[in-house]
Amino acid sequence: MTDERAQTSLQAGLKKSTFTLFLATGAWVGSTAIMSFGPSTLWSYDASTTYLAIAANLIIGLVMLYSFFKHLSAMDEMQRQTHLEAIALTLGITMVLTVIYGALPQARVLENVQPTNVLFVIGVSYILSVITLWLRRTRA
Amino acid sequence: MKNRLKVLRAGRDWTQADLADQLQVTRQTINAIEKGKYDPSLPLAFKLAALFGMPIEAIFSPDRE
């Protein structure tokens, strides 16, 4: 039996959940862009439209979160454990680096800190953690 | 945790992919269990025991033993 045949249903479930997560993440990024730049470029700071954009962003964010849980459920147990450990590592790394980063203006090393830079740290930490943990378990 | 998975699998002439298919996990998971790099959950250990028709302790043993 080949790998392809053997893993059909597991991989089909994972493929479907990955696609759903991709769509939900894309929608969230799009709605975040609209929420951020819409007031100045699309609706001239109309307050009710801005509230609507914020509400849409929140709802789509929750849908993305739900899609991520479904994606975790579709994984096999070693994949799931790898991702959960990566999430734990990411939390720790982000906490430590955010405290340092937040202290930099007080220490006059940086003038301004951008909260959005923390998102970059989260993304990079998570990706590197998943790759490292997965290779540790699967490398010969 | 040590295990006899590779020996038991080979005894039935199954590939890692065959076993993975029956357990609904990835081939990489079977490989990691065989190499002792990943300890399976209790439900997966029970599935393995049922598949090979033997108790869990006949497949898995603690490292210290």
N, CA and C atoms of all chains as a GROMACS GRO file, in nm:
protein
  615
    1MET      N    1   0.084  -0.119   0.000
    1MET     CA    2   0.000   0.000   0.000
    1MET      C    3   0.089   0.126   0.000
    2THR      N    4   0.056   0.224  -0.083
    2THR     CA    5   0.140   0.344  -0.089
    2THR      C    6   0.098   0.442   0.018
    3ASP      N    7   0.185   0.541   0.044
    3ASP     CA    8   0.153   0.646   0.140
    3ASP      C    9   0.027   0.720   0.100
    4GLU      N   10   0.016   0.744  -0.033
    4GLU     CA   11  -0.098   0.822  -0.084
    4GLU      C   12  -0.229   0.754  -0.052
    5ARG      N   13  -0.237   0.623  -0.079
    5ARG     CA   14  -0.362   0.550  -0.054
    5ARG      C   15  -0.388   0.538   0.094
    6ALA      N   16  -0.281   0.516   0.171
    6ALA     CA   17  -0.297   0.490   0.314
    6ALA      C   18  -0.352   0.610   0.390
    7GLN      N   19  -0.318   0.729   0.346
    7GLN     CA   20  -0.351   0.846   0.425
    7GLN      C   21  -0.468   0.925   0.370
    8THR      N   22  -0.545   0.861   0.280
    8THR     CA   23  -0.648   0.934   0.208
    8THR      C   24  -0.745   1.013   0.296
    9SER      N   25  -0.813   0.945   0.390
    9SER     CA   26  -0.918   1.014   0.464
    9SER      C   27  -0.861   1.115   0.561
   10LEU      N   28  -0.749   1.081   0.626
   10LEU     CA   29  -0.686   1.175   0.719
   10LEU      C   30  -0.640   1.300   0.644
   11GLN      N   31  -0.574   1.279   0.532
   11GLN     CA   32  -0.523   1.393   0.455
   11GLN      C   33  -0.636   1.473   0.391
   12ALA      N   34  -0.744   1.404   0.352
   12ALA     CA   35  -0.857   1.477   0.293
   12ALA      C   36  -0.918   1.572   0.396
   13GLY      N   37  -0.932   1.523   0.520
   13GLY     CA   38  -0.986   1.606   0.628
   13GLY      C   39  -0.896   1.724   0.657
   14LEU      N   40  -0.765   1.698   0.656
   14LEU     CA   41  -0.668   1.803   0.685
   14LEU      C   42  -0.664   1.908   0.573
   15LYS      N   43  -0.676   1.856   0.450
   15LYS     CA   44  -0.674   1.947   0.334
   15LYS      C   45  -0.795   2.041   0.340
   16LYS      N   46  -0.911   1.983   0.375
   16LYS     CA   47  -1.033   2.063   0.382
   16LYS      C   48  -1.023   2.169   0.492
   17SER      N   49  -0.972   2.127   0.609
   17SER     CA   50  -0.964   2.223   0.721
   17SER      C   51  -0.858   2.329   0.693
   18THR      N   52  -0.752   2.292   0.622
   18THR     CA   53  -0.648   2.390   0.587
   18THR      C   54  -0.705   2.495   0.493
   19PHE      N   55  -0.785   2.449   0.396
   19PHE     CA   56  -0.845   2.543   0.300
   19PHE      C   57  -0.942   2.637   0.371
   20THR      N   58  -1.024   2.581   0.462
   20THR     CA   59  -1.120   2.664   0.537
   20THR      C   60  -1.045   2.768   0.621
   21LEU      N   61  -0.936   2.723   0.686
   21LEU     CA   62  -0.856   2.816   0.767
   21LEU      C   63  -0.792   2.924   0.680
   22PHE      N   64  -0.748   2.883   0.561
   22PHE     CA   65  -0.688   2.979   0.467
   22PHE      C   66  -0.790   3.086   0.428
   23LEU      N   67  -0.913   3.042   0.399
   23LEU     CA   68  -1.019   3.137   0.362
   23LEU      C   69  -1.053   3.231   0.478
   24ALA      N   70  -1.066   3.171   0.597
   24ALA     CA   71  -1.102   3.251   0.715
   24ALA      C   72  -0.992   3.351   0.747
   25THR      N   73  -0.866   3.308   0.735
   25THR     CA   74  -0.753   3.399   0.764
   25THR      C   75  -0.748   3.512   0.661
   26GLY      N   76  -0.772   3.476   0.534
   26GLY     CA   77  -0.774   3.577   0.428
   26GLY      C   78  -0.883   3.679   0.453
   27ALA      N   79  -1.002   3.630   0.493
   27ALA     CA   80  -1.114   3.720   0.522
   27ALA      C   81  -1.082   3.812   0.639
   28TRP      N   82  -1.015   3.755   0.740
   28TRP     CA   83  -0.980   3.835   0.858
   28TRP      C   84  -0.877   3.944   0.822
   29VAL      N   85  -0.776   3.906   0.743
   29VAL     CA   86  -0.676   4.005   0.700
   29VAL      C   87  -0.744   4.116   0.619
   30GLY      N   88  -0.836   4.075   0.529
   30GLY     CA   89  -0.908   4.173   0.447
   30GLY      C   90  -0.992   4.266   0.532
   31SER      N   91  -1.066   4.208   0.630
   31SER     CA   92  -1.153   4.291   0.714
   31SER      C   93  -1.070   4.380   0.807
   32THR      N   94  -0.950   4.332   0.843
   32THR     CA   95  -0.862   4.415   0.927
   32THR      C   96  -0.813   4.536   0.846
   33ALA      N   97  -0.780   4.512   0.720
   33ALA     CA   98  -0.735   4.622   0.634
   33ALA      C   99  -0.848   4.723   0.614
   34ILE      N  100  -0.970   4.672   0.594
   34ILE     CA  101  -1.084   4.763   0.575
   34ILE      C  102  -1.110   4.844   0.703
   35MET      N  103  -1.102   4.774   0.819
   35MET     CA  104  -1.126   4.842   0.946
   35MET      C  105  -1.020   4.950   0.971
   36SER      N  106  -0.894   4.922   0.930
   36SER     CA  107  -0.785   5.015   0.957
   36SER      C  108  -0.784   5.134   0.862
   37PHE      N  109  -0.800   5.103   0.733
   37PHE     CA  110  -0.784   5.210   0.633
   37PHE      C  111  -0.916   5.264   0.579
   38GLY      N  112  -1.026   5.190   0.605
   38GLY     CA  113  -1.157   5.232   0.555
   38GLY      C  114  -1.200   5.369   0.603
   39PRO      N  115  -1.186   5.400   0.734
   39PRO     CA  116  -1.234   5.531   0.782
   39PRO      C  117  -1.172   5.648   0.705
   40SER      N  118  -1.046   5.638   0.673
   40SER     CA  119  -0.981   5.753   0.605
   40SER      C  120  -0.999   5.749   0.453
   41THR      N  121  -1.012   5.630   0.397
   41THR     CA  122  -1.014   5.623   0.250
   41THR      C  123  -1.151   5.592   0.190
   42LEU      N  124  -1.238   5.524   0.266
   42LEU     CA  125  -1.364   5.478   0.206
   42LEU      C  126  -1.488   5.551   0.257
   43TRP      N  127  -1.496   5.580   0.387
   43TRP     CA  128  -1.622   5.638   0.437
   43TRP      C  129  -1.601   5.766   0.522
   44SER      N  130  -1.494   5.834   0.504
   44SER     CA  131  -1.469   5.965   0.565
   44SER      C  132  -1.503   5.970   0.715
   45TYR      N  133  -1.457   5.874   0.787
   45TYR     CA  134  -1.468   5.870   0.933
   45TYR      C  135  -1.614   5.868   0.984
   46ASP      N  136  -1.705   5.813   0.904
   46ASP     CA  137  -1.843   5.799   0.952
   46ASP      C  138  -1.844   5.696   1.065
   47ALA      N  139  -1.885   5.739   1.184
   47ALA     CA  140  -1.871   5.656   1.303
   47ALA      C  141  -1.947   5.524   1.294
   48SER      N  142  -2.072   5.529   1.246
   48SER     CA  143  -2.152   5.405   1.244
   48SER      C  144  -2.091   5.302   1.148
   49THR      N  145  -2.036   5.348   1.036
   49THR     CA  146  -1.972   5.254   0.942
   49THR      C  147  -1.845   5.194   1.006
   50THR      N  148  -1.775   5.276   1.081
   50THR     CA  149  -1.654   5.227   1.150
   50THR      C  150  -1.691   5.120   1.252
   51TYR      N  151  -1.799   5.144   1.330
   51TYR     CA  152  -1.843   5.043   1.427
   51TYR      C  153  -1.881   4.913   1.357
   52LEU      N  154  -1.945   4.929   1.241
   52LEU     CA  155  -1.985   4.811   1.163
   52LEU      C  156  -1.860   4.732   1.117
   53ALA      N  157  -1.759   4.805   1.074
   53ALA     CA  158  -1.634   4.740   1.028
   53ALA      C  159  -1.565   4.670   1.144
   54ILE      N  160  -1.569   4.732   1.261
   54ILE     CA  161  -1.507   4.671   1.381
   54ILE      C  162  -1.583   4.543   1.418
   55ALA      N  163  -1.718   4.550   1.415
   55ALA     CA  164  -1.800   4.433   1.448
   55ALA      C  165  -1.773   4.320   1.348
   56ALA      N  166  -1.764   4.355   1.219
   56ALA     CA  167  -1.738   4.253   1.116
   56ALA      C  168  -1.601   4.190   1.139
   57ASN      N  169  -1.501   4.271   1.172
   57ASN     CA  170  -1.366   4.220   1.198
   57ASN      C  171  -1.365   4.125   1.318
   58LEU      N  172  -1.441   4.162   1.422
   58LEU     CA  173  -1.448   4.077   1.542
   58LEU      C  174  -1.513   3.943   1.509
   59ILE      N  175  -1.623   3.947   1.436
   59ILE     CA  176  -1.695   3.823   1.401
   59ILE      C  177  -1.608   3.734   1.312
   60ILE      N  178  -1.546   3.795   1.212
   60ILE     CA  179  -1.461   3.716   1.122
   60ILE      C  180  -1.340   3.660   1.199
   61GLY      N  181  -1.290   3.737   1.295
   61GLY     CA  182  -1.180   3.689   1.381
   61GLY      C  183  -1.221   3.566   1.460
   62LEU      N  184  -1.345   3.568   1.511
   62LEU     CA  185  -1.395   3.452   1.586
   62LEU      C  186  -1.412   3.331   1.495
   63VAL      N  187  -1.457   3.356   1.372
   63VAL     CA  188  -1.470   3.248   1.273
   63VAL      C  189  -1.332   3.188   1.243
   64MET      N  190  -1.230   3.275   1.233
   64MET     CA  191  -1.094   3.226   1.209
   64MET      C  192  -1.046   3.140   1.326
   65LEU      N  193  -1.078   3.185   1.447
   65LEU     CA  194  -1.039   3.109   1.566
   65LEU      C  195  -1.104   2.971   1.566
   66TYR      N  196  -1.233   2.968   1.533
   66TYR     CA  197  -1.307   2.841   1.526
   66TYR      C  198  -1.246   2.750   1.418
   67SER      N  199  -1.210   2.810   1.303
   67SER     CA  200  -1.148   2.733   1.194
   67SER      C  201  -1.015   2.674   1.238
   68PHE      N  202  -0.942   2.748   1.320
   68PHE     CA  203  -0.814   2.696   1.369
   68PHE      C  204  -0.835   2.576   1.461
   69PHE      N  205  -0.938   2.584   1.547
   69PHE     CA  206  -0.969   2.469   1.634
   69PHE      C  207  -1.009   2.347   1.551
   70LYS      N  208  -1.088   2.372   1.446
   70LYS     CA  209  -1.129   2.261   1.358
   70LYS      C  210  -1.006   2.202   1.288
   71HIS      N  211  -0.914   2.290   1.250
   71HIS     CA  212  -0.791   2.246   1.184
   71HIS      C  213  -0.709   2.159   1.279
   72LEU      N  214  -0.699   2.201   1.405
   72LEU     CA  215  -0.626   2.120   1.504
   72LEU      C  216  -0.692   1.984   1.521
   73SER      N  217  -0.825   1.982   1.521
   73SER     CA  218  -0.899   1.856   1.538
   73SER      C  219  -0.878   1.761   1.421
   74ALA      N  220  -0.855   1.818   1.303
   74ALA     CA  221  -0.838   1.734   1.184
   74ALA      C  222  -0.699   1.670   1.177
   75MET      N  223  -0.608   1.720   1.259
   75MET     CA  224  -0.472   1.665   1.257
   75MET      C  225  -0.465   1.531   1.329
   76ASP      N  226  -0.360   1.456   1.300
   76ASP     CA  227  -0.340   1.335   1.380
   76ASP      C  228  -0.271   1.377   1.510
   77GLU      N  229  -0.264   1.287   1.608
   77GLU     CA  230  -0.226   1.332   1.742
   77GLU      C  231  -0.084   1.388   1.752
   78MET      N  232   0.010   1.338   1.673
   78MET     CA  233   0.147   1.392   1.682
   78MET      C  234   0.154   1.532   1.621
   79GLN      N  235   0.081   1.551   1.511
   79GLN     CA  236   0.077   1.684   1.451
   79GLN      C  237   0.016   1.783   1.550
   80ARG      N  238  -0.096   1.739   1.614
   80ARG     CA  239  -0.166   1.826   1.708
   80ARG      C  240  -0.076   1.862   1.826
   81GLN      N  241  -0.006   1.761   1.880
   81GLN     CA  242   0.082   1.787   1.994
   81GLN      C  243   0.194   1.883   1.955
   82THR      N  244   0.247   1.865   1.834
   82THR     CA  245   0.352   1.955   1.785
   82THR      C  246   0.302   2.098   1.780
   83HIS      N  247   0.182   2.118   1.728
   83HIS     CA  248   0.128   2.254   1.718
   83HIS      C  249   0.098   2.312   1.857
   84LEU      N  250   0.046   2.230   1.948
   84LEU     CA  251   0.015   2.280   2.082
   84LEU      C  252   0.143   2.318   2.157
   85GLU      N  253   0.249   2.238   2.139
   85GLU     CA  254   0.377   2.272   2.201
   85GLU      C  255   0.433   2.401   2.139
   86ALA      N  256   0.414   2.416   2.008
   86ALA     CA  257   0.461   2.537   1.940
   86ALA      C  258   0.385   2.659   1.992
   87ILE      N  259   0.256   2.642   2.018
   87ILE     CA  260   0.176   2.752   2.073
   87ILE      C  261   0.229   2.791   2.212
   88ALA      N  262   0.260   2.690   2.293
   88ALA     CA  263   0.314   2.716   2.428
   88ALA      C  264   0.447   2.790   2.418
   89LEU      N  265   0.534   2.744   2.329
   89LEU     CA  266   0.664   2.810   2.309
   89LEU      C  267   0.646   2.954   2.262
   90THR      N  268   0.552   2.971   2.169
   90THR     CA  269   0.526   3.105   2.115
   90THR      C  270   0.478   3.200   2.224
   91LEU      N  271   0.391   3.149   2.311
   91LEU     CA  272   0.341   3.231   2.423
   91LEU      C  273   0.456   3.277   2.510
   92GLY      N  274   0.546   3.184   2.545
   92GLY     CA  275   0.660   3.218   2.630
   92GLY      C  276   0.754   3.317   2.564
   93ILE      N  277   0.789   3.289   2.438
   93ILE     CA  278   0.881   3.377   2.364
   93ILE      C  279   0.822   3.517   2.351
   94THR      N  280   0.693   3.522   2.315
   94THR     CA  281   0.626   3.652   2.296
   94THR      C  282   0.621   3.731   2.428
   95MET      N  283   0.593   3.662   2.537
   95MET     CA  284   0.586   3.729   2.666
   95MET      C  285   0.721   3.792   2.702
   96VAL      N  286   0.827   3.712   2.689
   96VAL     CA  287   0.961   3.760   2.725
   96VAL      C  288   1.003   3.877   2.635
   97LEU      N  289   0.986   3.859   2.505
   97LEU     CA  290   1.030   3.964   2.411
   97LEU      C  291   0.945   4.089   2.419
   98THR      N  292   0.814   4.072   2.449
   98THR     CA  293   0.726   4.189   2.459
   98THR      C  294   0.763   4.275   2.580
   99VAL      N  295   0.798   4.210   2.688
   99VAL     CA  296   0.840   4.285   2.809
   99VAL      C  297   0.967   4.365   2.778
  100ILE      N  298   1.063   4.300   2.711
  100ILE     CA  299   1.187   4.371   2.674
  100ILE      C  300   1.156   4.488   2.580
  101TYR      N  301   1.074   4.457   2.478
  101TYR     CA  302   1.040   4.556   2.376
  101TYR      C  303   0.967   4.675   2.439
  102GLY      N  304   0.877   4.646   2.533
  102GLY     CA  305   0.800   4.751   2.599
  102GLY      C  306   0.887   4.839   2.689
  103ALA      N  307   0.998   4.783   2.735
  103ALA     CA  308   1.087   4.860   2.824
  103ALA      C  309   1.185   4.948   2.748
  104LEU      N  310   1.198   4.927   2.618
  104LEU     CA  311   1.298   5.001   2.539
  104LEU      C  312   1.277   5.153   2.536
  105PRO      N  313   1.152   5.204   2.523
  105PRO     CA  314   1.135   5.350   2.525
  105PRO      C  315   1.178   5.412   2.658
  106GLN      N  316   1.146   5.343   2.769
  106GLN     CA  317   1.184   5.394   2.901
  106GLN      C  318   1.336   5.399   2.915
  107ALA      N  319   1.402   5.301   2.856
  107ALA     CA  320   1.549   5.296   2.861
  107ALA      C  321   1.611   5.387   2.754
  108ARG      N  322   1.526   5.452   2.676
  108ARG     CA  323   1.568   5.545   2.570
  108ARG      C  324   1.654   5.477   2.463
  109VAL      N  325   1.622   5.349   2.440
  109VAL     CA  326   1.688   5.277   2.330
  109VAL      C  327   1.607   5.297   2.203
  110LEU      N  328   1.476   5.299   2.217
  110LEU     CA  329   1.384   5.326   2.106
  110LEU      C  330   1.291   5.439   2.147
  111GLU      N  331   1.249   5.517   2.047
  111GLU     CA  332   1.156   5.624   2.080
  111GLU      C  333   1.012   5.576   2.087
  112ASN      N  334   0.974   5.498   1.986
  112ASN     CA  335   0.837   5.448   1.981
  112ASN      C  336   0.836   5.297   1.965
  113VAL      N  337   0.736   5.234   2.025
  113VAL     CA  338   0.717   5.090   2.001
  113VAL      C  339   0.583   5.072   1.930
  114GLN      N  340   0.580   4.979   1.837
  114GLN     CA  341   0.457   4.950   1.763
  114GLN      C  342   0.400   4.818   1.814
  115PRO      N  343   0.279   4.820   1.871
  115PRO     CA  344   0.219   4.696   1.920
  115PRO      C  345   0.207   4.589   1.811
  116THR      N  346   0.192   4.633   1.685
  116THR     CA  347   0.175   4.535   1.576
  116THR      C  348   0.302   4.452   1.553
  117ASN      N  349   0.417   4.503   1.600
  117ASN     CA  350   0.541   4.424   1.586
  117ASN      C  351   0.534   4.294   1.666
  118VAL      N  352   0.451   4.294   1.770
  118VAL     CA  353   0.434   4.173   1.851
  118VAL      C  354   0.372   4.062   1.765
  119LEU      N  355   0.282   4.101   1.674
  119LEU     CA  356   0.221   4.002   1.584
  119LEU      C  357   0.327   3.934   1.498
  120PHE      N  358   0.427   4.012   1.455
  120PHE     CA  359   0.537   3.958   1.376
  120PHE      C  360   0.614   3.855   1.459
  121VAL      N  361   0.642   3.888   1.584
  121VAL     CA  362   0.714   3.795   1.674
  121VAL      C  363   0.633   3.667   1.691
  122ILE      N  364   0.502   3.682   1.710
  122ILE     CA  365   0.415   3.565   1.727
  122ILE      C  366   0.422   3.475   1.604
  123GLY      N  367   0.408   3.536   1.486
  123GLY     CA  368   0.408   3.458   1.361
  123GLY      C  369   0.538   3.384   1.339
  124VAL      N  370   0.650   3.456   1.355
  124VAL     CA  371   0.781   3.394   1.331
  124VAL      C  372   0.809   3.285   1.435
  125SER      N  373   0.780   3.315   1.563
  125SER     CA  374   0.804   3.216   1.669
  125SER      C  375   0.723   3.089   1.644
  126TYR      N  376   0.598   3.106   1.604
  126TYR     CA  377   0.511   2.990   1.584
  126TYR      C  378   0.562   2.903   1.469
  127ILE      N  379   0.594   2.966   1.357
  127ILE     CA  380   0.642   2.891   1.240
  127ILE      C  381   0.772   2.817   1.273
  128LEU      N  382   0.868   2.889   1.336
  128LEU     CA  383   0.996   2.826   1.369
  128LEU      C  384   0.978   2.713   1.472
  129SER      N  385   0.887   2.734   1.566
  129SER     CA  386   0.863   2.631   1.668
  129SER      C  387   0.804   2.505   1.606
  130VAL      N  388   0.706   2.522   1.517
  130VAL     CA  389   0.644   2.405   1.451
  130VAL      C  390   0.749   2.328   1.372
  131ILE      N  391   0.830   2.400   1.294
  131ILE     CA  392   0.932   2.333   1.211
  131ILE      C  393   1.033   2.258   1.298
  132THR      N  394   1.082   2.327   1.402
  132THR     CA  395   1.184   2.267   1.489
  132THR      C  396   1.129   2.141   1.559
  133LEU      N  397   1.010   2.155   1.618
  133LEU     CA  398   0.953   2.042   1.693
  133LEU      C  399   0.921   1.924   1.600
  134TRP      N  400   0.870   1.956   1.480
  134TRP     CA  401   0.835   1.850   1.386
  134TRP      C  402   0.960   1.776   1.338
  135LEU      N  403   1.066   1.852   1.308
  135LEU     CA  404   1.190   1.789   1.263
  135LEU      C  405   1.253   1.704   1.373
  136ARG      N  406   1.240   1.749   1.497
  136ARG     CA  407   1.296   1.670   1.608
  136ARG      C  408   1.232   1.532   1.616
  137ARG      N  409   1.104   1.526   1.581
  137ARG     CA  410   1.032   1.398   1.591
  137ARG      C  411   1.042   1.313   1.465
  138THR      N  412   1.060   1.377   1.352
  138THR     CA  413   1.053   1.300   1.227
  138THR      C  414   1.189   1.278   1.161
  139ARG      N  415   1.289   1.354   1.204
  139ARG     CA  416   1.420   1.337   1.141
  139ARG      C  417   1.479   1.203   1.181
  140ALA      N  418   1.545   1.139   1.084
  140ALA     CA  419   1.600   1.004   1.109
  140ALA      C  420   1.713   1.007   1.211
  141MET      N  421   0.979   0.590   2.659
  141MET     CA  422   0.911   0.460   2.659
  141MET      C  423   0.962   0.375   2.543
  142LYS      N  424   0.991   0.247   2.572
  142LYS     CA  425   1.037   0.157   2.464
  142LYS      C  426   0.916   0.084   2.406
  143ASN      N  427   0.931   0.034   2.285
  143ASN     CA  428   0.821  -0.044   2.229
  143ASN      C  429   0.871  -0.147   2.127
  144ARG      N  430   0.784  -0.244   2.098
  144ARG     CA  431   0.818  -0.351   2.003
  144ARG      C  432   0.741  -0.335   1.873
  145LEU      N  433   0.702  -0.214   1.846
  145LEU     CA  434   0.613  -0.189   1.732
  145LEU      C  435   0.675  -0.232   1.599
  146LYS      N  436   0.802  -0.198   1.581
  146LYS     CA  437   0.868  -0.229   1.454
  146LYS      C  438   0.873  -0.380   1.430
  147VAL      N  439   0.903  -0.455   1.536
  147VAL     CA  440   0.912  -0.601   1.527
  147VAL      C  441   0.774  -0.661   1.497
  148LEU      N  442   0.674  -0.612   1.572
  148LEU     CA  443   0.537  -0.664   1.554
  148LEU      C  444   0.485  -0.631   1.414
  149ARG      N  445   0.513  -0.512   1.369
  149ARG     CA  446   0.468  -0.470   1.234
  149ARG      C  447   0.535  -0.554   1.127
  150ALA      N  448   0.665  -0.572   1.142
  150ALA     CA  449   0.740  -0.651   1.043
  150ALA      C  450   0.690  -0.795   1.042
  151GLY      N  451   0.652  -0.845   1.161
  151GLY     CA  452   0.601  -0.982   1.173
  151GLY      C  453   0.474  -1.004   1.091
  152ARG      N  454   0.400  -0.901   1.072
  152ARG     CA  455   0.276  -0.909   0.991
  152ARG      C  456   0.298  -0.859   0.849
  153ASP      N  457   0.419  -0.827   0.819
  153ASP     CA  458   0.457  -0.782   0.685
  153ASP      C  459   0.382  -0.655   0.645
  154TRP      N  460   0.363  -0.566   0.743
  154TRP     CA  461   0.296  -0.439   0.716
  154TRP      C  462   0.402  -0.330   0.700
  155THR      N  463   0.373  -0.235   0.614
  155THR     CA  464   0.458  -0.116   0.605
  155THR      C  465   0.410  -0.016   0.710
  156GLN      N  466   0.490   0.088   0.732
  156GLN     CA  467   0.446   0.193   0.826
  156GLN      C  468   0.317   0.257   0.775
  157ALA      N  469   0.306   0.270   0.643
  157ALA     CA  470   0.186   0.330   0.583
  157ALA      C  471   0.063   0.242   0.607
  158ASP      N  472   0.081   0.110   0.597
  158ASP     CA  473  -0.032   0.018   0.624
  158ASP      C  474  -0.084   0.037   0.766
  159LEU      N  475   0.010   0.040   0.860
  159LEU     CA  476  -0.027   0.054   1.001
  159LEU      C  477  -0.092   0.191   1.026
  160ALA      N  478  -0.032   0.294   0.966
  160ALA     CA  479  -0.085   0.430   0.982
  160ALA      C  480  -0.229   0.437   0.931
  161ASP      N  481  -0.255   0.370   0.820
  161ASP     CA  482  -0.388   0.370   0.761
  161ASP      C  483  -0.490   0.306   0.856
  162GLN      N  484  -0.452   0.194   0.916
  162GLN     CA  485  -0.544   0.125   1.006
  162GLN      C  486  -0.571   0.204   1.134
  163LEU      N  487  -0.473   0.287   1.173
  163LEU     CA  488  -0.488   0.364   1.296
  163LEU      C  489  -0.535   0.507   1.271
  164GLN      N  490  -0.548   0.545   1.144
  164GLN     CA  491  -0.586   0.682   1.107
  164GLN      C  492  -0.490   0.787   1.165
  165VAL      N  493  -0.361   0.759   1.150
  165VAL     CA  494  -0.260   0.859   1.185
  165VAL      C  495  -0.165   0.872   1.065
  166THR      N  496  -0.070   0.962   1.072
  166THR     CA  497   0.024   0.976   0.961
  166THR      C  498   0.136   0.872   0.973
  167ARG      N  499   0.201   0.846   0.858
  167ARG     CA  500   0.314   0.752   0.858
  167ARG      C  501   0.427   0.806   0.947
  168GLN      N  502   0.441   0.939   0.951
  168GLN     CA  503   0.546   1.000   1.034
  168GLN      C  504   0.523   0.970   1.183
  169THR      N  505   0.396   0.961   1.222
  169THR     CA  506   0.365   0.931   1.362
  169THR      C  507   0.409   0.788   1.396
  170ILE      N  508   0.381   0.694   1.306
  170ILE     CA  509   0.424   0.555   1.329
  170ILE      C  510   0.576   0.549   1.336
  171ASN      N  511   0.642   0.618   1.246
  171ASN     CA  512   0.788   0.621   1.244
  171ASN      C  513   0.844   0.678   1.375
  172ALA      N  514   0.784   0.788   1.422
  172ALA     CA  515   0.831   0.852   1.546
  172ALA      C  516   0.809   0.762   1.667
  173ILE      N  517   0.696   0.688   1.668
  173ILE     CA  518   0.670   0.596   1.780
  173ILE      C  519   0.774   0.484   1.778
  174GLU      N  520   0.799   0.428   1.660
  174GLU     CA  521   0.896   0.318   1.649
  174GLU      C  522   1.035   0.360   1.693
  175LYS      N  523   1.070   0.485   1.663
  175LYS     CA  524   1.204   0.534   1.700
  175LYS      C  525   1.210   0.586   1.844
  176GLY      N  526   1.096   0.582   1.915
  176GLY     CA  527   1.093   0.628   2.054
  176GLY      C  528   1.097   0.780   2.066
  177LYS      N  529   1.066   0.850   1.957
  177LYS     CA  530   1.069   0.997   1.961
  177LYS      C  531   0.933   1.055   1.997
  178TYR      N  532   0.832   0.971   1.998
  178TYR     CA  533   0.698   1.017   2.034
  178TYR      C  534   0.625   0.906   2.107
  179ASP      N  535   0.570   0.939   2.223
  179ASP     CA  536   0.490   0.842   2.298
  179ASP      C  537   0.344   0.860   2.260
  180PRO      N  538   0.277   0.754   2.216
  180PRO     CA  539   0.138   0.770   2.172
  180PRO      C  540   0.045   0.799   2.290
  181SER      N  541  -0.072   0.856   2.259
  181SER     CA  542  -0.173   0.878   2.362
  181SER      C  543  -0.227   0.741   2.406
  182LEU      N  544  -0.299   0.741   2.518
  182LEU     CA  545  -0.357   0.615   2.566
  182LEU      C  546  -0.457   0.557   2.465
  183PRO      N  547  -0.547   0.641   2.407
  183PRO     CA  548  -0.638   0.584   2.307
  183PRO      C  549  -0.566   0.519   2.189
  184LEU      N  550  -0.456   0.583   2.143
  184LEU     CA  551  -0.382   0.524   2.031
  184LEU      C  552  -0.312   0.396   2.074
  185ALA      N  553  -0.260   0.394   2.196
  185ALA     CA  554  -0.195   0.273   2.247
  185ALA      C  555  -0.297   0.158   2.256
  186PHE      N  556  -0.419   0.190   2.298
  186PHE     CA  557  -0.524   0.087   2.305
  186PHE      C  558  -0.560   0.036   2.165
  187LYS      N  559  -0.563   0.128   2.068
  187LYS     CA  560  -0.592   0.089   1.930
  187LYS      C  561  -0.484  -0.006   1.879
  188LEU      N  562  -0.358   0.026   1.910
  188LEU     CA  563  -0.246  -0.059   1.868
  188LEU      C  564  -0.257  -0.198   1.931
  189ALA      N  565  -0.289  -0.198   2.062
  189ALA     CA  566  -0.300  -0.325   2.133
  189ALA      C  567  -0.412  -0.410   2.072
  190ALA      N  568  -0.524  -0.347   2.041
  190ALA     CA  569  -0.636  -0.420   1.982
  190ALA      C  570  -0.598  -0.475   1.844
  191LEU      N  571  -0.525  -0.394   1.769
  191LEU     CA  572  -0.486  -0.433   1.634
  191LEU      C  573  -0.392  -0.554   1.635
  192PHE      N  574  -0.300  -0.556   1.728
  192PHE     CA  575  -0.206  -0.667   1.737
  192PHE      C  576  -0.256  -0.780   1.827
  193GLY      N  577  -0.373  -0.759   1.889
  193GLY     CA  578  -0.434  -0.864   1.972
  193GLY      C  579  -0.351  -0.899   2.093
  194MET      N  580  -0.295  -0.800   2.155
  194MET     CA  581  -0.216  -0.824   2.278
  194MET      C  582  -0.230  -0.706   2.374
  195PRO      N  583  -0.199  -0.727   2.502
  195PRO     CA  584  -0.211  -0.616   2.597
  195PRO      C  585  -0.109  -0.505   2.570
  196ILE      N  586  -0.142  -0.384   2.616
  196ILE     CA  587  -0.054  -0.269   2.593
  196ILE      C  588   0.087  -0.296   2.645
  197GLU      N  589   0.094  -0.360   2.765
  197GLU     CA  590   0.227  -0.379   2.825
  197GLU      C  591   0.313  -0.479   2.748
  198ALA      N  592   0.250  -0.552   2.655
  198ALA     CA  593   0.329  -0.643   2.571
  198ALA      C  594   0.391  -0.567   2.453
  199ILE      N  595   0.343  -0.447   2.431
  199ILE     CA  596   0.397  -0.363   2.321
  199ILE      C  597   0.487  -0.253   2.376
  200PHE      N  598   0.440  -0.189   2.482
  200PHE     CA  599   0.516  -0.076   2.539
  200PHE      C  600   0.571  -0.111   2.676
  201SER      N  601   0.689  -0.058   2.705
  201SER     CA  602   0.745  -0.076   2.840
  201SER      C  603   0.820   0.052   2.878
  202PRO      N  604   0.826   0.080   3.012
  202PRO     CA  605   0.896   0.202   3.053
  202PRO      C  606   1.046   0.192   3.020
  203ASP      N  607   1.109   0.306   3.004
  203ASP     CA  608   1.253   0.308   2.971
  203ASP      C  609   1.339   0.238   3.074
  204ARG      N  610   1.298   0.245   3.202
  204ARG     CA  611   1.383   0.195   3.312
  204ARG      C  612   1.386   0.043   3.318
  205GLU      N  613   1.289  -0.022   3.258
  205GLU     CA  614   1.284  -0.170   3.266
  205GLU      C  615   1.393  -0.235   3.183
   0.00000   0.00000   0.00000
